[in-house]
Amino acid sequence: MNNPVAQQERIAKMKFSSVYPLYLAKVEKKGRTKDELDQVITWLTGYDTKKLQELINEGVNFETFFQQATLHPNAHLITGLICGYRVEEIEHPLTQQVRYLDKLVDELAKGKKMEKILRG
């Protein structure tokens, strides 16, 4: 990352509600559903679908979104490249959590089986 602090601040301030429709469009374009996307997000964050929708409606940023979340105990098993970086090597916790989510959405869009995505 050219300026990791600026990148981290940008990610932290980004509204989850502005990114969610992009995630949804990406997975639907590949034949997956909103329910599957929500399942992946709720698995990672510990939110139920009602709370997820509340956070979207409130327009929370990623920092708040992940501060309130209870990350799944197996989240550390999410590995691989996303945006040119290995998610398991990202040192900044919030950036890593956002990239975990990006990686799960990518795997969903690529047609990976839900059992593999949810690392359980």
DSSP file (Angstrom, degrees, kcal/mol; ACC not computed):
  #  RESIDUE AA STRUCTURE BP1 BP2  ACC     N-H-->O    O-->H-N    N-H-->O    O-->H-N    TCO  KAPPA ALPHA  PHI   PSI    X-CA   Y-CA   Z-CA
    1    1 A M              0   0    0      0, 0.0     0, 0.0     0, 0.0     0, 0.0   0.000 360.0 360.0 360.0 132.5    0.0    0.0    0.0
    2    2 A N        +     0   0    0      1,-0.3     4,-0.0     2,-0.1     0, 0.0   0.948 360.0   9.4 -63.5 -50.1    1.4    3.4   -1.0
    3    3 A N  S  > S-     0   0    0      1,-0.1     4,-2.5     2,-0.0    -1,-0.3  -0.798  71.8-175.5-131.5  89.7    0.1    5.2    2.1
    4    4 A P  H  > S+     0   0    0      0, 0.0     4,-2.6     0, 0.0     5,-0.2   0.842  81.8  52.6 -59.5 -35.9   -1.3    2.6    4.5
    5    5 A V  H  > S+     0   0    0      2,-0.2     4,-2.4     1,-0.2     5,-0.2   0.939 111.7  45.2 -66.7 -45.4   -2.6    5.1    7.0
    6    6 A A  H  > S+     0   0    0      1,-0.2     4,-2.3     2,-0.2    -1,-0.2   0.903 114.0  50.4 -63.1 -41.0   -4.6    7.0    4.4
    7    7 A Q  H  X S+     0   0    0     -4,-2.5     4,-2.4     2,-0.2    -2,-0.2   0.918 110.8  48.9 -61.9 -45.2   -5.9    3.8    2.9
    8    8 A Q  H  X S+     0   0    0     -4,-2.6     4,-2.5    -5,-0.2    -2,-0.2   0.899 111.9  48.6 -63.2 -41.7   -7.0    2.6    6.4
    9    9 A E  H  X S+     0   0    0     -4,-2.4     4,-1.9     2,-0.2    -1,-0.2   0.893 110.5  51.2 -65.7 -39.8   -8.8    5.8    7.1
   10   10 A R  H  X S+     0   0    0     -4,-2.3     4,-1.0     2,-0.2    -2,-0.2   0.925 112.4  45.9 -63.1 -44.9  -10.5    5.7    3.8
   11   11 A I  H >< S+     0   0    0     -4,-2.4     3,-0.6     1,-0.2    51,-0.5   0.922 111.0  53.0 -63.4 -45.2  -11.7    2.1    4.4
   12   12 A A  H 3< S+     0   0    0     -4,-2.5    51,-2.0     1,-0.2    52,-0.3   0.866 112.6  43.9 -59.4 -38.4  -12.8    3.0    8.0
   13   13 A K  H 3< S+     0   0    0     -4,-1.9    -1,-0.2    48,-0.2    -2,-0.2   0.630  86.9 110.6 -85.2 -14.3  -15.0    5.9    6.8
   14   14 A M  S << S-     0   0    0     -4,-1.0    48,-2.3    -3,-0.6     2,-0.3  -0.395  74.7-117.9 -64.2 132.8  -16.5    4.1    3.8
   15   15 A K  B >>  -A   61   0A   0     46,-0.3     3,-1.0     1,-0.2     4,-0.9  -0.568   9.4-147.0 -76.7 129.5  -20.2    3.4    4.4
   16   16 A F  H >> S+     0   0    0     44,-2.5     4,-2.6    -2,-0.3     3,-0.7   0.879  99.5  61.5 -59.8 -37.0  -21.1   -0.2    4.4
   17   17 A S  H 34 S+     0   0    0     43,-0.7    -1,-0.3     1,-0.3    44,-0.1   0.725 101.8  51.8 -65.3 -20.8  -24.5    0.7    2.9
   18   18 A S  H <4 S+     0   0    0     -3,-1.0     4,-0.3     2,-0.1    -1,-0.3   0.727 114.7  41.6 -85.3 -22.4  -22.7    2.1   -0.2
   19   19 A V  H XX S+     0   0    0     -4,-0.9     4,-2.3    -3,-0.7     3,-0.7   0.785  98.9  72.8 -92.6 -32.0  -20.7   -1.1   -0.7
   20   20 A Y  H 3X S+     0   0    0     -4,-2.6     4,-2.7     1,-0.3     5,-0.2   0.896  95.2  51.5 -53.1 -47.1  -23.4   -3.7    0.0
   21   21 A P  H 3> S+     0   0    0      0, 0.0     4,-2.5     0, 0.0    -1,-0.3   0.838 109.3  52.3 -61.6 -29.6  -25.3   -3.0   -3.3
   22   22 A L  H <> S+     0   0    0     -3,-0.7     4,-2.2    -4,-0.3    -2,-0.2   0.909 109.8  47.9 -70.1 -42.1  -21.9   -3.6   -5.1
   23   23 A Y  H  X S+     0   0    0     -4,-2.3     4,-2.3     2,-0.2     5,-0.2   0.939 113.3  49.0 -59.1 -46.6  -21.5   -6.9   -3.3
   24   24 A L  H  X S+     0   0    0     -4,-2.7     4,-2.7     1,-0.2     5,-0.3   0.918 110.8  48.7 -62.3 -45.3  -25.0   -7.8   -4.2
   25   25 A A  H  X S+     0   0    0     -4,-2.5     4,-2.1     1,-0.2    -1,-0.2   0.901 110.6  52.8 -61.2 -40.4  -24.7   -6.9   -7.9
   26   26 A K  H  X S+     0   0    0     -4,-2.2     4,-0.7     1,-0.2    -2,-0.2   0.926 114.4  39.6 -62.6 -46.2  -21.4   -8.9   -8.1
   27   27 A V  H ><>S+     0   0    0     -4,-2.3     5,-2.8     1,-0.2     3,-0.6   0.884 114.9  51.5 -75.2 -37.0  -22.9  -12.1   -6.6
   28   28 A E  H ><5S+     0   0    0     -4,-2.7     3,-1.9     1,-0.2    -1,-0.2   0.865 103.2  59.7 -66.5 -34.9  -26.3  -11.8   -8.5
   29   29 A K  H 3<5S+     0   0    0     -4,-2.1    -1,-0.2     1,-0.3    -2,-0.2   0.790 107.5  47.6 -61.4 -26.6  -24.4  -11.3  -11.8
   30   30 A K  T <<5S-     0   0    0     -4,-0.7    -1,-0.3    -3,-0.6    -2,-0.2   0.222 128.0 -97.8-101.0  13.1  -22.8  -14.8  -11.1
   31   31 A G  T < 5S+     0   0    0     -3,-1.9    -3,-0.2     1,-0.3     2,-0.2   0.582  82.6 126.6  87.5   9.4  -26.2  -16.4  -10.3
   32   32 A R      < -     0   0    0     -5,-2.8    -1,-0.3    -6,-0.1     2,-0.2  -0.514  51.6-120.9 -95.3 170.4  -26.0  -16.2   -6.5
   33   33 A T     >  -     0   0    0     -2,-0.2     4,-2.1     1,-0.1     5,-0.1  -0.640  16.6-115.8-114.2 165.8  -28.7  -14.7   -4.3
   34   34 A K  H  > S+     0   0    0     -2,-0.2     4,-3.1     1,-0.2     5,-0.2   0.887 117.6  56.7 -61.4 -40.7  -29.1  -12.0   -1.7
   35   35 A D  H  > S+     0   0    0      1,-0.2     4,-2.2     2,-0.2    -1,-0.2   0.896 107.0  48.1 -60.5 -39.8  -29.9  -14.6    0.9
   36   36 A E  H  > S+     0   0    0      2,-0.2     4,-2.1     1,-0.2    -1,-0.2   0.912 111.9  49.4 -66.8 -41.8  -26.5  -16.3    0.2
   37   37 A L  H  X S+     0   0    0     -4,-2.1     4,-2.4     1,-0.2    -2,-0.2   0.943 112.2  47.9 -60.5 -47.6  -24.7  -13.0    0.4
   38   38 A D  H  X S+     0   0    0     -4,-3.1     4,-2.9     1,-0.2     5,-0.3   0.872 108.6  55.3 -62.6 -36.4  -26.4  -12.2    3.7
   39   39 A Q  H  X S+     0   0    0     -4,-2.2     4,-2.1    -5,-0.2    -1,-0.2   0.916 109.2  46.8 -61.8 -42.8  -25.5  -15.7    5.0
   40   40 A V  H  X S+     0   0    0     -4,-2.1     4,-2.0     2,-0.2    -2,-0.2   0.923 114.7  46.5 -64.5 -45.0  -21.9  -15.1    4.3
   41   41 A I  H  X S+     0   0    0     -4,-2.4     4,-2.5     1,-0.2     6,-0.3   0.918 113.7  47.4 -66.1 -43.3  -21.9  -11.6    5.9
   42   42 A T  H  X S+     0   0    0     -4,-2.9     4,-2.3     1,-0.2    -1,-0.2   0.859 109.4  54.8 -69.0 -33.3  -23.8  -12.9    9.0
   43   43 A W  H  < S+     0   0    0     -4,-2.1    -1,-0.2    -5,-0.3    -2,-0.2   0.948 113.9  40.9 -60.9 -47.6  -21.5  -15.8    9.4
   44   44 A L  H  < S+     0   0    0     -4,-2.0    28,-2.0     1,-0.2    -2,-0.2   0.904 126.3  31.9 -67.2 -42.5  -18.4  -13.5    9.4
   45   45 A T  H  < S-     0   0    0     -4,-2.5    25,-3.1    26,-0.2    -2,-0.2   0.676  94.4-126.4 -96.7 -19.5  -19.9  -10.8   11.6
   46   46 A G     <  +     0   0    0     -4,-2.3    -4,-0.1     1,-0.3    -3,-0.1   0.441  65.1 133.8  83.6  -1.7  -22.3  -12.6   14.0
   47   47 A Y        -     0   0    0     -6,-0.3    -1,-0.3    -5,-0.1     2,-0.2  -0.434  53.4-130.7 -74.0 154.0  -25.2  -10.3   13.0
   48   48 A D     >  -     0   0    0     -2,-0.1     4,-2.5    -3,-0.1     5,-0.2  -0.573  33.6-100.0 -92.9 172.8  -28.6  -11.7   12.2
   49   49 A T  H  > S+     0   0    0      1,-0.2     4,-2.2     2,-0.2     5,-0.1   0.836 122.7  55.1 -65.3 -31.4  -30.3  -10.5    9.0
   50   50 A K  H  > S+     0   0    0      2,-0.2     4,-2.1     1,-0.2    -1,-0.2   0.945 110.9  43.8 -64.7 -47.6  -32.5   -8.0   10.9
   51   51 A K  H  > S+     0   0    0      2,-0.2     4,-2.5     1,-0.2    -2,-0.2   0.893 111.2  55.6 -64.4 -39.7  -29.4   -6.3   12.5
   52   52 A L  H  X S+     0   0    0     -4,-2.5     4,-1.9     1,-0.2    -1,-0.2   0.932 109.1  46.6 -57.8 -46.5  -27.6   -6.4    9.1
   53   53 A Q  H  X S+     0   0    0     -4,-2.2     4,-2.7     1,-0.2    -1,-0.2   0.879 109.8  54.3 -65.3 -37.5  -30.5   -4.5    7.5
   54   54 A E  H  X S+     0   0    0     -4,-2.1     4,-2.3     2,-0.2    -1,-0.2   0.922 108.6  48.7 -60.5 -44.5  -30.6   -2.0   10.4
   55   55 A L  H  X>S+     0   0    0     -4,-2.5     5,-1.7     2,-0.2     4,-0.9   0.874 111.5  49.6 -65.2 -37.1  -26.9   -1.2   10.0
   56   56 A I  H ><5S+     0   0    0     -4,-1.9     3,-0.7    -5,-0.2    -2,-0.2   0.940 112.2  48.0 -64.1 -46.7  -27.5   -0.8    6.2
   57   57 A N  H 3<5S+     0   0    0     -4,-2.7    -2,-0.2     1,-0.2    -1,-0.2   0.849 109.9  52.6 -63.6 -35.0  -30.4    1.5    6.9
   58   58 A E  H 3<5S-     0   0    0     -4,-2.3    -1,-0.2    -5,-0.2    -2,-0.2   0.683 105.4-130.9 -74.8 -18.0  -28.4    3.5    9.5
   59   59 A G  T <<5 -     0   0    0     -4,-0.9    -3,-0.2    -3,-0.7    -2,-0.1   0.857  37.6-178.7  71.8  35.5  -25.6    4.1    6.9
   60   60 A V      < -     0   0    0     -5,-1.7   -44,-2.5   -45,-0.1   -43,-0.7  -0.289  23.2-121.5 -67.4 152.7  -22.8    3.0    9.3
   61   61 A N  B  >  -A   15   0A   0    -46,-0.3     4,-2.8   -45,-0.1   -46,-0.3  -0.397  30.5 -99.5 -85.9 171.5  -19.2    3.1    8.1
   62   62 A F  H  > S+     0   0    0    -48,-2.3     4,-2.5   -51,-0.5     5,-0.3   0.846 121.2  58.8 -61.6 -34.2  -17.0    0.0    8.1
   63   63 A E  H  > S+     0   0    0    -51,-2.0     4,-2.0     2,-0.2    -1,-0.2   0.957 112.6  37.9 -60.6 -50.2  -15.3    1.0   11.3
   64   64 A T  H  > S+     0   0    0    -52,-0.3     4,-2.1     2,-0.2    -2,-0.2   0.906 113.0  58.8 -65.8 -42.1  -18.6    1.0   13.2
   65   65 A F  H  < S+     0   0    0     -4,-2.8     4,-0.4     1,-0.2    -2,-0.2   0.910 114.9  34.7 -54.5 -46.7  -19.8   -2.1   11.3
   66   66 A F  H  < S+     0   0    0     -4,-2.5    -1,-0.2     2,-0.2     3,-0.2   0.758 110.5  62.3 -85.2 -24.3  -16.9   -4.2   12.5
   67   67 A Q  H  < S+     0   0    0     -4,-2.0    -2,-0.2    -5,-0.3    -1,-0.2   0.887 110.1  42.2 -63.1 -37.5  -16.6   -2.6   15.9
   68   68 A Q  S  < S+     0   0    0     -4,-2.1    -1,-0.2    -5,-0.1    -2,-0.2   0.585 101.2  95.2 -84.8 -10.8  -20.1   -3.9   16.7
   69   69 A A        -     0   0    0     -4,-0.4     2,-0.6    -3,-0.2   -23,-0.2  -0.380  66.8-141.9 -81.8 157.7  -19.5   -7.3   15.1
   70   70 A T        -     0   0    0    -25,-3.1    -3,-0.1    -2,-0.1    -2,-0.1  -0.906  30.3-136.4-115.3  98.0  -18.4  -10.5   16.8
   71   71 A L        -     0   0    0     -2,-0.6   -26,-0.2    -5,-0.2   -27,-0.1  -0.237  24.8-101.8 -60.1 139.5  -16.1  -12.0   14.2
   72   72 A H    >   -     0   0    0    -28,-2.0     3,-2.2     1,-0.1     4,-0.3  -0.322  26.3-123.3 -60.1 139.7  -16.5  -15.7   13.6
   73   73 A P  T 3  S+     0   0    0      0, 0.0     3,-0.4     0, 0.0    -1,-0.1   0.750 112.0  52.4 -59.1 -23.2  -13.9  -17.8   15.4
   74   74 A N  T >  S+     0   0    0      1,-0.2     3,-2.2     2,-0.1     4,-0.2   0.328  75.0 104.2 -94.6   8.6  -12.9  -19.4   12.1
   75   75 A A  G X  S+     0   0    0     -3,-2.2     3,-2.1     1,-0.3    -1,-0.2   0.836  70.4  67.3 -58.0 -31.6  -12.4  -16.0   10.3
   76   76 A H  G 3  S+     0   0    0     -3,-0.4    -1,-0.3    -4,-0.3    -2,-0.1   0.669  87.6  68.8 -64.0 -14.2   -8.6  -16.5   10.6
   77   77 A L  G <  S+     0   0    0     -3,-2.2     2,-0.7    42,-0.1    -1,-0.3   0.550  72.8 104.5 -80.7  -6.8   -9.0  -19.4    8.2
   78   78 A I    <   +     0   0    0     -3,-2.1     2,-0.3    -4,-0.2    25,-0.0  -0.664  51.8 158.7 -76.5 115.8   -9.8  -17.0    5.4
   79   79 A T        +     0   0    0     -2,-0.7     2,-0.2     8,-0.1    -2,-0.1  -0.842  12.7  70.3-133.8 168.7   -6.7  -16.8    3.3
   80   80 A G  S    S-     0   0    0     -2,-0.3     7,-2.7     2,-0.0     2,-0.3  -0.572  76.8 -41.1 117.0-177.7   -5.6  -15.9   -0.2
   81   81 A L  E     +B   86   0B   0      5,-0.2     2,-0.3    -2,-0.2     5,-0.2  -0.667  46.2 167.1 -90.9 137.8   -5.2  -12.8   -2.4
   82   82 A I  E >  S-B   85   0B   0      3,-2.5     3,-1.8    -2,-0.3    21,-0.1  -0.941  76.6  -7.9-145.8 128.1   -7.6   -9.9   -2.5
   83   83 A C  T 3  S-     0   0    0     -2,-0.3     3,-0.1     1,-0.3    -2,-0.0   0.816 130.5 -56.9  55.3  32.0   -6.8   -6.6   -4.1
   84   84 A G  T 3  S+     0   0    0      1,-0.2     2,-0.4     0, 0.0    -1,-0.3   0.500 118.6 101.6  82.9   4.1   -3.2   -7.8   -4.6
   85   85 A Y  E <  S-B   82   0B   0     -3,-1.8    -3,-2.5    -5,-0.0     2,-0.6  -0.932  76.0-117.8-122.7 145.2   -2.7   -8.5   -0.8
   86   86 A R  E >>  -B   81   0B   0     -2,-0.4     3,-1.7    -5,-0.2     4,-0.5  -0.714  22.8-147.0 -78.0 120.6   -2.7  -11.7    1.1
   87   87 A V  G >4 S+     0   0    0     -7,-2.7     3,-1.0    -2,-0.6    -1,-0.2   0.844  95.7  58.1 -61.2 -33.6   -5.6  -11.3    3.6
   88   88 A E  G 34 S+     0   0    0     -8,-0.3    -1,-0.3     1,-0.2    -9,-0.1   0.662 106.1  50.3 -71.6 -13.8   -3.8  -13.3    6.3
   89   89 A E  G <4 S+     0   0    0     -3,-1.7     2,-0.4     7,-0.0    -1,-0.2   0.453  77.8 115.3-102.7  -2.7   -0.8  -10.9    6.2
   90   90 A I    <<  -     0   0    0     -3,-1.0     6,-0.1    -4,-0.5    -3,-0.0  -0.556  47.5-165.6 -71.5 125.0   -2.7   -7.7    6.6
   91   91 A E        +     0   0    0     -2,-0.4    -1,-0.2     4,-0.0     3,-0.0   0.823  62.8  84.4 -85.6 -33.3   -1.6   -6.2    9.9
   92   92 A H  S  > S-     0   0    0      1,-0.2     4,-2.6     2,-0.0     5,-0.2  -0.611  72.9-145.0 -75.9 119.6   -4.3   -3.5   10.4
   93   93 A P  H  > S+     0   0    0      0, 0.0     4,-2.4     0, 0.0     5,-0.2   0.879  94.4  45.5 -56.0 -46.5   -7.3   -5.3   12.0
   94   94 A L  H  > S+     0   0    0      2,-0.2     4,-2.5     1,-0.2     5,-0.2   0.934 113.8  49.0 -65.4 -44.6  -10.1   -3.3   10.4
   95   95 A T  H  > S+     0   0    0      1,-0.2     4,-2.3     2,-0.2    -1,-0.2   0.913 111.9  50.2 -59.9 -41.9   -8.5   -3.5    7.0
   96   96 A Q  H  X S+     0   0    0     -4,-2.6     4,-2.4     2,-0.2    -1,-0.2   0.911 109.8  50.4 -62.9 -42.3   -8.1   -7.2    7.4
   97   97 A Q  H  X S+     0   0    0     -4,-2.4     4,-2.0     2,-0.2    -2,-0.2   0.910 110.9  48.2 -63.9 -42.0  -11.7   -7.6    8.5
   98   98 A V  H  X S+     0   0    0     -4,-2.5     4,-2.4     1,-0.2    -1,-0.2   0.906 112.3  49.2 -64.1 -41.2  -12.9   -5.7    5.4
   99   99 A R  H  X S+     0   0    0     -4,-2.3     4,-2.6     2,-0.2    -2,-0.2   0.834 105.6  57.8 -69.6 -31.6  -10.7   -7.8    3.2
  100  100 A Y  H  X S+     0   0    0     -4,-2.4     4,-2.4     2,-0.2    -1,-0.2   0.953 109.2  45.8 -56.6 -48.4  -12.0  -11.0    4.8
  101  101 A L  H  X S+     0   0    0     -4,-2.0     4,-2.4     1,-0.2    -2,-0.2   0.921 111.5  51.1 -62.3 -44.6  -15.5   -9.8    3.7
  102  102 A D  H  X S+     0   0    0     -4,-2.4     4,-2.4     1,-0.2    -1,-0.2   0.911 110.3  50.4 -57.2 -43.0  -14.3   -9.0    0.2
  103  103 A K  H  X S+     0   0    0     -4,-2.6     4,-2.5     2,-0.2    -2,-0.2   0.909 109.7  49.3 -64.3 -43.2  -12.7  -12.4    0.0
  104  104 A L  H  X S+     0   0    0     -4,-2.4     4,-2.3     2,-0.2    -1,-0.2   0.909 111.3  49.3 -63.4 -41.6  -15.9  -14.2    1.0
  105  105 A V  H  X S+     0   0    0     -4,-2.4     4,-2.6     2,-0.2    -2,-0.2   0.906 110.6  51.2 -64.1 -41.4  -17.9  -12.2   -1.5
  106  106 A D  H  X S+     0   0    0     -4,-2.4     4,-1.9     2,-0.2    -2,-0.2   0.930 110.0  49.0 -59.3 -46.3  -15.4  -13.1   -4.2
  107  107 A E  H  <>S+     0   0    0     -4,-2.5     5,-2.2     1,-0.2     4,-0.2   0.891 111.1  50.1 -63.3 -39.2  -15.6  -16.8   -3.3
  108  108 A L  H ><5S+     0   0    0     -4,-2.3     3,-1.5     1,-0.2    -1,-0.2   0.936 111.3  48.5 -62.3 -46.7  -19.4  -16.6   -3.4
  109  109 A A  H 3<5S+     0   0    0     -4,-2.6    -1,-0.2     1,-0.3    -2,-0.2   0.800 105.9  58.3 -65.1 -29.2  -19.3  -14.9   -6.8
  110  110 A K  T 3<5S-     0   0    0     -4,-1.9    -1,-0.3    -5,-0.2    -2,-0.2   0.464 119.6-108.8 -82.2   0.1  -16.9  -17.5   -8.1
  111  111 A G  T < 5 +     0   0    0     -3,-1.5    -3,-0.2    -4,-0.2    -2,-0.1   0.614  58.3 163.7  87.9  12.4  -19.4  -20.3   -7.3
  112  112 A K      < -     0   0    0     -5,-2.2    -1,-0.2     1,-0.1     2,-0.1  -0.328  47.9 -96.8 -62.4 146.6  -17.6  -21.8   -4.4
  113  113 A K    >>  -     0   0    0      1,-0.1     4,-2.1     4,-0.0     3,-0.8  -0.387  27.3-123.8 -66.6 142.5  -19.7  -24.1   -2.3
  114  114 A M  H 3> S+     0   0    0      1,-0.3     4,-2.5     2,-0.2     5,-0.1   0.853 109.5  59.9 -57.7 -38.2  -21.2  -22.5    0.8
  115  115 A E  H 34>S+     0   0    0      1,-0.2     5,-0.9     2,-0.2    -1,-0.3   0.870 109.1  44.1 -59.3 -36.9  -19.6  -25.1    3.1
  116  116 A K  H X45S+     0   0    0     -3,-0.8     3,-1.1     2,-0.2    -1,-0.2   0.892 112.1  51.9 -74.1 -40.7  -16.2  -24.1    1.9
  117  117 A I  H 3<5S+     0   0    0     -4,-2.1    -2,-0.2     1,-0.2    -1,-0.2   0.903 108.8  50.8 -61.6 -41.4  -16.9  -20.4    2.1
  118  118 A L  T 3<5S-     0   0    0     -4,-2.5    -1,-0.2    -5,-0.2    -2,-0.2   0.398  95.6-146.0 -84.7   4.0  -18.1  -20.7    5.7
  119  119 A R  T < 5       0   0    0     -3,-1.1    -3,-0.1     1,-0.1   -42,-0.1   0.827 360.0 360.0  39.5  58.7  -15.0  -22.6    6.8
  120  120 A G      <       0   0    0     -5,-0.9    -1,-0.1     0, 0.0    -4,-0.1   0.481 360.0 360.0-125.6 360.0  -16.7  -24.7    9.3
